[in-house]
Amino acid sequence: MGIDLAKMKAKRDALESRGGQSVFWRPEDGEQTIRIVPTPDGDPFKEYWFHYNLGSNPGFLSPKKNFGEDDPLNDFVRQLYKDGSDESIKMAKDLSARQRFFAPVLVRGEEEKGVRLWGFGKTAYKELLNLVLNPEYGDITDVNEGTDLTINYGKPPGAQFPQTTITPRRKSSPMTKDEEKTALLLDQIPSFDDVFDRKSPQQVQVMLDEHLLSGEDAEGVSSETSKYNNSETSVVDKAFAELLG
């Protein structure tokens, strides 16, 4: 059997789109309607843990939380908590991995942009799971008889952060009116394994060292850096030694 050039082109187009913002969708203030798209494994909801606030580095997947790998940053955070000072605990909270959830969605009125990934927090995740488990709606991702969802996003008066409310449509509907278009959209779901930045433990160690060393001032290293690093031992090696000692 020869190679399917149409599928290869679709994969290339999807890969190229990952370099921009089109692979992700974020609700705007107000009301929008989406359809959660089914995935081959039967689980459209994916859970990931991300590290943020490590210098100017963008968020990246936690090696420990996601893959069970050695994670220098995770061990360093544990050591900070063990130290127990207010400064250490604050730093630990900033560097700790944070949970995030994602689902592939088709945004109504923007179908030409294809399937994108919607990232949301635990509150919206619980709401979606309750909806999925509600027998009155059946499989909300079904391409023929699924259910669109109305997303209302915004900051209520007096609220500190924006909130998301999710309301299922009263009637089921097909994902699209064209079977071939539906099949193409399903084939172009962005790969969760490819769109997020994954670092090796070695890369994380380098990033952590650079982050702490960037706190140096004219008189030498900062208090937090000097506490966990010196000229002979790396930041992470020092943390390991204290943890295992």
C-alpha positions in Angstrom: 0.0 0.0 0.0 1.4 3.4 -1.0 1.6 6.4 1.3 -1.5 8.4 1.7 -0.4 11.9 0.5 -3.7 13.5 1.6 -3.1 12.4 5.2 0.5 13.4 5.1 -0.5 16.9 3.9 -3.0 17.2 6.7 -0.4 16.2 9.2 2.1 18.8 7.8 -0.6 21.5 7.8 -1.4 20.7 11.4 2.2 20.7 12.4 2.8 24.1 10.8 -0.1 25.6 12.6 1.4 24.6 15.9 4.0 27.3 15.5 1.3 30.0 16.0 -1.7 30.5 18.3 -4.1 28.6 16.1 -3.5 25.3 17.8 -5.0 26.7 21.1 -8.3 28.3 21.8 -9.1 30.7 24.6 -12.6 32.0 25.3 -13.1 35.7 24.9 -15.3 37.7 27.2 -18.9 36.9 26.6 -20.6 33.9 25.1 -19.3 31.4 22.6 -20.4 28.0 21.5 -18.1 25.0 21.1 -18.2 21.3 20.5 -15.9 18.9 22.3 -14.3 16.6 19.7 -14.0 12.9 20.3 -10.5 11.4 20.5 -9.5 7.9 19.4 -8.8 6.8 22.9 -12.3 7.7 24.1 -10.9 10.3 26.6 -11.1 13.9 25.2 -9.9 15.4 28.6 -6.1 15.4 29.1 -4.4 16.4 32.4 -1.0 17.9 32.6 1.3 19.5 35.1 3.3 22.6 34.2 6.1 24.5 35.8 6.1 28.3 35.4 8.0 31.2 36.8 11.5 29.8 36.1 13.1 32.9 34.9 12.0 34.0 31.4 11.4 30.4 30.4 7.8 29.6 29.2 5.8 27.0 30.9 7.0 23.5 30.4 5.8 20.0 31.4 6.9 18.7 34.7 9.1 15.6 34.2 8.1 14.2 37.5 4.4 14.8 37.6 3.7 13.9 33.9 6.2 11.2 33.1 7.6 9.9 36.5 11.1 11.0 35.5 13.8 12.5 37.7 12.9 16.2 38.2 15.6 18.5 39.6 13.1 21.3 40.0 10.6 19.1 41.8 13.3 18.1 44.2 14.5 21.6 44.7 10.9 22.7 45.5 10.7 19.9 48.2 13.9 21.2 49.7 12.6 24.7 49.8 9.5 23.5 51.7 11.8 21.6 54.0 13.8 24.7 54.8 10.5 26.3 56.0 11.4 30.0 55.9 8.8 32.4 54.6 11.1 33.3 51.7 11.7 29.6 50.8 8.0 28.7 51.0 7.1 31.6 48.7 9.7 30.5 46.2 8.5 26.9 46.4 4.9 27.9 45.7 6.0 30.0 42.7 8.1 27.1 41.2 5.7 24.2 42.1 4.0 22.3 39.2 0.4 23.4 38.5 -2.3 21.3 37.1 -4.1 22.2 33.8 -6.7 20.4 31.7 -7.2 20.4 27.9 -9.7 19.2 25.4 -10.0 19.4 21.6 -12.8 21.7 20.5 -14.5 23.0 17.4 -15.6 26.6 17.9 -18.9 27.4 16.2 -18.5 30.2 13.7 -14.8 29.5 13.5 -14.9 26.0 12.0 -12.4 27.1 9.3 -9.7 27.3 12.0 -10.1 23.5 12.6 -9.9 21.7 15.9 -8.0 23.5 18.6 -7.1 22.8 22.2 -8.9 24.5 25.0 -7.1 24.8 28.3 -9.2 25.1 31.5 -9.0 24.8 35.3 -10.3 22.3 37.8 -13.7 24.0 38.3 -14.5 23.8 34.6 -13.1 20.3 34.4 -15.4 19.0 37.2 -18.4 20.7 35.5 -17.5 19.0 32.2 -17.1 15.6 33.9 -20.5 15.9 35.6 -22.0 16.8 32.2 -20.4 13.8 30.5 -21.7 11.5 33.3 -25.2 12.8 33.1 -27.3 10.1 31.3 -29.7 12.7 30.0 -27.1 14.0 27.5 -25.4 10.7 26.4 -22.1 11.1 24.6 -21.7 14.9 24.1 -18.8 14.3 21.8 -20.7 12.0 19.4 -20.2 13.3 15.9 -23.8 12.7 14.9 -25.8 13.2 18.1 -23.5 15.1 20.4 -24.2 18.3 22.2 -22.8 21.8 21.7 -21.8 23.7 24.8 -22.3 27.4 25.4 -19.3 28.9 27.2 -19.9 32.2 29.1 -16.6 33.7 30.2 -15.9 36.9 32.1 -15.2 38.5 35.4 -18.4 39.1 37.5 -18.7 42.3 39.4 -16.5 42.2 42.5 -14.7 39.0 41.4 -10.9 38.9 41.3 -10.6 36.4 38.5 -12.7 35.5 35.4 -15.1 32.7 35.6 -16.4 30.1 33.1 -19.9 28.8 33.0 -20.8 25.9 30.7 -24.4 25.3 29.5 -25.3 22.4 27.2 -27.6 23.1 24.3 -31.1 21.6 24.6 -30.9 19.7 21.3 -28.3 17.4 20.0 -26.7 18.1 16.6 -24.1 16.7 14.2 -20.5 18.0 14.5 -20.8 19.1 10.9 -23.3 18.6 8.1 -20.6 17.0 5.9 -19.2 13.5 6.8 -16.0 14.1 4.8 -15.4 17.4 6.6 -16.0 15.7 10.0 -13.6 13.0 9.1 -10.9 15.5 8.1 -11.4 17.5 11.3 -11.0 14.4 13.4 -7.8 13.5 11.5 -6.4 16.9 12.2 -6.8 17.0 16.0 -3.5 18.5 17.3 -1.3 16.0 19.0 -1.1 16.5 22.7 2.4 14.9 22.7 3.7 17.5 20.2 2.2 20.9 21.3 3.6 21.1 24.8 7.3 21.8 25.7 8.9 18.8 27.3 12.3 19.2 28.9 14.8 16.5 29.9 16.0 16.4 33.6 19.3 17.7 32.4 17.7 20.7 30.7 15.6 21.5 33.8 18.8 21.5 35.9 20.5 24.0 33.6 17.4 26.2 33.6 17.2 26.1 37.4 20.9 26.9 37.8 20.6 29.8 35.4 17.4 31.1 37.2 19.1 31.1 40.6 22.4 32.6 39.3 20.5 35.4 37.7 19.7 36.7 41.2 23.3 37.7 41.7 24.0 41.3 42.5 27.1 43.4 42.6 28.1 42.0 46.0 27.6 38.4 45.1 24.9 35.8 44.9 21.5 36.5 46.4 20.5 35.0 49.7 18.3 32.3 48.1 21.0 31.4 45.6 23.8 31.2 48.0 21.7 29.0 50.3 21.4 26.3 47.7 24.4 26.8 45.5 28.2 27.3 45.6 31.1 27.3 43.2 31.8 23.6 43.7 28.3 22.1 43.8 25.4 22.7 41.5 22.1 23.9 42.8 20.4 20.6 42.4 23.4 18.5 43.7 23.3 20.6 46.9 19.5 20.0 47.2 20.0 16.3 46.7 22.7 16.1 49.3 20.5 17.8 51.9 17.5 15.6 51.0 19.5 12.4 51.3 21.8 13.4 54.1 
